[in-house]
Amino acid sequence: MSDRFRDLLRKVGSGPHTGKDLTRAEAALATRLMLYQEATPAQIGAFMIAHRIKRPTGEELAGMLDAYDQLGPHLTPIAAAHPAVVLNSPYDGRSRTAPIHPLTTLILLAAGCPVVLHGGARMPTKYGVPHAEIWQGLGVDWTRLSLASVQQVFAETGLGLLYTPNQFAIADQLVPYRDQIGKRPPLATIELLWCPYQGEALLACGYVHPPTEQMARDAFALRSTEQFVTVKGLEGSCDLPRDRTCILGLSRPSADACPTFERLLLHPRDFGFGGADVPFEDTPSLIESTLAVLQGDTISDLARSAIWNGGFYLWCNGVSADLPMALEQAAAILADGQAWQSLLTVRTAVAARDAGAVPASAH
């Protein structure tokens, strides 16, 4: 199979004059060969850097997502009043701005919206704080759960976090290549577009560079993904900023079977939420501030960022009729302690799954 991979590598790595894009089927095959490590280490590293330099096409990303869907884990559908929100952010975490997504998640849960998260441990190239580490600080340890246990917690609470070292080990074993090549490969873009949930979902995709959004839209069109929102967010995450205009794209299904895509430019100051984005200092400080918001702080910059983000996703997912109403609902959920209760519920459900935990030696 390494000979077959060599042919794929030759196509993407031959330079601007003789190089060619992969077909969707070829991109899926290349991804499977890398995940199963049937390609050699030299081939995998060469492919990652060559594909990054060439830049992936929407068709190639669609094929890579096909492979992730075939080989990766999924949460099965649960009964809910609203579609699940899948919050996708770079796996290498955050290092400059405080992550808002845990507070956004708890606001959504309190409003009856399931949430799906996925990611791993600290990884290159940024080695920033990832999802799982923040939730550990909040008293919720997803890193020891089996996929079956995550599904049970998801069914009970509406929240599921797929921790890739446990649930998608063949993808996690490619992480060292990121350190060795010193750059995010196109597989890092797949992590922004992947939906590991088999039910109805609103897929939220963060990005930094505008070409990434167009590639995502092209891939989604090929895969018939109609319900998604693209966010030029904080450090490439799906956290909306407050110190600048929010550049967003919202795709929704329509009655004529042709999804509509709307470009949104939201100015936080127009809704009374302009201000500075909260800097990230260290994980303990972030946890302390997050818990303070959950326990009654509604005036700090972190609280206002949580209301801004929570309100946007409540409106985007159809819970509130308009954005001002959604912002009021998010503020009330925090002020009334509903988000705090959501955290307590998730804590209890995850703690009850210790008997089915994955041994630490398996990580």
N, C-alpha and C positions, 0 to 999 in steps of 0.2 A: 504493500500500500504506500510505502514511502516513495516508490517510483511514480505512482499516480499523483501524489502530492507534489512531487517535483514539477510535474507538468502545470499544475495550478500555480505554483510559486513562480514559474517562468513567465506565466501570463501577466501577473501583477508586478513582477520585479524587473521587467525588461526595459524600463525607462519610458520617457514621453513619446518616443517615435515608434517603437515596436511593441510596447506593452499594450495589453487589452484588459477590459473589464471582464469579470467573471459573470456567467449567467447566474440566475437564482439557484438553479440546481447545483452548479459548481461551487457557489459560496456555501451552500448547505453542506456539501460533501467536505469542503476544506475545513469547516467548523467541526464537523463530526470527527474528522481525522485528527484534528488538534486536541479535541476534548478527550478522545480515547488514546491520545499520544501514540497513534500509529504512524504519524509523521515523526521524524527524528527531532531531537532538541535543536539542532542547527537549522532545520527547515522551519520549525515553529518560530524561532526568533527572527529568522530572515523574513518569513511571511508577515509577521506582525509589523516590523519596521517598514517593509516595502509597501504594505497595504496602507499604512498610515501616510507615507509620503505620496502615494498615488491618490489617496483619498477614496473612501468607499462610495459607491453609488447607492441609490435607494433600492435598486434591484438586489445588489449584494447584501445589503442590510436585511432585506426581506428574507433572503436565503439563510442568513445567519440566525435570524429569529425562528425560522422553520426548524433549524437544528435544535435550538434551545427549547422550543415547544416539544420536540420529539424526545429529547433526552433529559430535560430538566424537570424539577418537581412542580406540582400545581396544587393549589387549594381548590377543593370542590365547592360548588355553589351552596350557599346557605339562604334561608328565608330572611328577607329584609325589606323594609319599606322603601329603600332607595338603593341605587346601584352602589357597589363597592367603589371606593376611591383608592387607586393604586398610586402611591407617592414614590416616584422614581428619582433618585439622586445619585451622583457619582459615588462609587463604592469607596474611593479613597478619602472620603469624608470632608470635614470642614476644619479650617485652621485660622480664618480671619474674622468671620462673622458668626454670631451665635445661632445655632440651629433652632428653628421655630417649629419644625414638623412634629415633635412630640406633643406640643400644646395644640397644634392644629388637629392632630389625630384624636386627642381626647375630646375636643370640642365636637368633632364629627361623630364620634361614638355616642356622645350624649344626645345628639340629635337623631340617632337611629341610622347613621351611615356607617357601614362596615369599612374597614381600612386594611389594606394589604401593603406590607413593607418587605423589602428584601435587601440583603447585603451581607458583608462578612466582617472580619476583624480589621484592624488597621493594616493598610496596604499602600504600596507605592502607587503613584509617585509622590503624593502629598503626605501620606501617613497621618491624615487628619482624623478627627473623632468621628466614628461611624455610628449608624443607628443603634446597633446592639449595645455598645458601650454606654450610650446615654440611658437606654432603658434599664441597664443594670444599675446605674446610679439612682434610678427612680424606683428600684426595688423589684424589677421585672427581668429575670434572667432567661432569655430565649436561647442561650448558647448551648444548653444541655438537653433541649427537647428534640424528640424524634418528629418526623413529619406527621405521624398519626396524632401525636400529642398537640402539635401546632394546630392541626385541623380541629381537634376537640376544643381547644381554647378559642379558636376562631368562631366555631359554632355557638359557643356559650357567650362570648363577649363581643363579637364583631371585629376583633383585632387579631391579625396573624402576621408574624414576622418570620420569613424564611431565612434562616442563617446558613449561608452557602457552605461553610466548612462541614456542616452536618448534612444538609439536604441536597447539595449539588457539589459534591466533593470533586468530581471530574473537572468542573469549571474552576473551583478554588485552587486546584493544583497547577493552574497556569499562571497564578499570581506572581511567582518569582520571576517570570519572564519580564514583567513590567519593570521590576527593579533593574534587571540586567540590560534592557534596552533603554531605560531612562525616560520613557515616554508612555503615555496612554496609547494602547493599540485600539483599532476599531472595535474590538470586543468590549471596550469600556463604553462605547456608544450604545452597544446592544443592551447594556445594563440600564440605560436610560429609557429604552423603548419596550423592554420585555414586560409582559403581563402574565405572571404566574398564578392567575385566577381564572377558572373556567366558567364563572358566572358573568352576569352583566356588570360592566365596570366602566368607570371614568378613569382613563389613563392619564396621569399628570407627568409630563416629561420636562425636566429642567435642561437647560443648555446654556452655553456661554457664547459660542460663535454662531452668527446667523445661518451660515451654510448647513449647520447641523439640523436646524429646524426644517429646512427644505428637504434634506435627505430623509428625515423622519416622516414627513408628509408623503414623500414618494413611496417609502416602504409601507406605510400604513395603507395607502391606496391599493397597492398590490395585494396586501393581505386582508383587505376589506375591513380594516379597523376604522370605525366611523366615529366613535365617541372618545375624544381625547382633548387635552389642553396642553399647549406648549408654553413654557415659562422661561423667560430670560431672567433667571433667578439668582439668588445670592450664591456665588461660587459654583454656578452651574446646577444648583439644586432647584426644587420646585417651591422654595420659600420666596414669596414676593418681597421685594425691597420696599422701604419707606422713604429713602432719601433720593429717589429718582422715579421717573415715569416707569410704570410696569408695562413691559412689552409682552403681549400675550396673544395666543391664537387659540380659538375655540371651535372645535368641530363637533357637530351634532348630527344625528340621523334626521332625515326628513321624510315626509310622506311619499315623495316621488322616487324613493330609493337612491337618491343622490345626496350624500351628506353636504351640509353647508359649512363653510369655513369662514369665520369672522375674525378679523384683526381687531384686537382691543388695545387701546392705550389708556391705561388708568393712572390718573394723577392722585396719589394718596392725599395730597393737600386739599383736593376738591371734596374729599369726604371727611376732612378733619383728622387725617392720620399721617400727615407729613411729619418728618422728623428724621433723626439719625438712626441708622441700623446699629443694633447692639453688637459691639465687638466681642469676639471670643477670647477669653483670657486663659481659662483652663477648665477641665471637666468638672471638678468639684464646685467651682464658682457657678458654672452653668446649671448644675443640678440644684444648687441652693436657690438660684434665682427662679428656676422653673417651678420648684416646689412652692416658693413664695407666691407666684402667680396663681397656682392652683388653690392656694389656701387663703386667697382674699386680696392680693395685690392686683389692682386693676388700673393703676396709674403709671407704672414704670414703663420705660421704653419697650421692655420685653413683653409686658402685658398688652401694650398697644399694637405691637407687631403680631402678637397672637390673635388679637381681635381682627386685625386687618386680614391676616391669612385665613383664619377660621371663617370669617364672614365671606370672603371670596369663594372658598370652596363650598360653603353651604349654598350660596347662590348658584355657583357653577353646576352643582349636582342637583339642582332643582328643589332644594329644601325650602328656600325662601323665594318669593316672587321677584324681588329686586335686591340690588346690592345694599342700599341703605337699611332695608329691613333685615337682611342677613347679618349686617354688622351689629345691629341692635340685638339680634338673637345670640350671636357669639359672645357679646359682652355680658348678656344675662346668664348664659351658661357658665361663664367663669365666675361671675359675681354670686350666683346661687349655689356654687359648690358642685354643680353637676359634672364638670370635667374632673374634679377631684374624686368624685364617687366613681367615675369611669376608671380612673387609675386604680382605685382600691379593688374594684371588681376584677380587673385584669391581673393585678397582683395575686389575688386569691386563686384565680383559675390557673395561673402558671405554677404557683407553688404547689397546687394539688397534683400536678403532673410529674413531681419529682421521682415517683416510682418508675416512670417510663423514661427517665432522663438518659441521655447519651453519656457514657463515662467520659471523664475529662481526658483520658488517654486517647480517645478516639478523635479529638479535635486536631 
